[in-house]
Amino acid sequence: MDNMIVKMVSPHKAVPTSCPPVQRCNTDVTGWLEGSHPTVAEGQVSRRVCFHYVNNCCHWATNIYVRNCSLCYVYYLSVTYSIISLK
């Protein structure tokens, strides 16, 4: 898991598990977790994150790792060096 960013959030601030509207939280492209968050017993799991752009709920996608630590979710995000022009 080299080149990873780790993000910890409380369950009430978890990444959504259904396609949110575009332009949420001052973004043009909104991300969401395809599938459910893992249980504590499942440990670390791989999940796909989709990105909603224009009228396509999964215009782009990537795989991440997620762990349920009871009091928070931990997201392991790959570092990607790319610039996407949306204009």
Steps between C-alpha positions, in 0.01 A plus 500: 500500500766747396396852401179495701305775668314395813177676591314427825140614546223436750213280375261796464749662256567184299535502123148463353397156372268627229550746219485857636411804289784670314652819641482393864748643752632750244603228253408442138542124533366318807625163618307218662568147623350227284375242751481511876755596761665198664415373846766496770525120459571528126817697563654681206312453170538623145219717366441690179444875513304656216504866402180668382550743213236650272231228467720199571513375860816303430680712240833412666579231756788377712554234765581589860535315829260566788512385864235536768672583830173515694524872581612601152552384144851506358533554125828412329516705181758456225698809412427587139692762312261608231314816411152471357371795305125529542454819304 
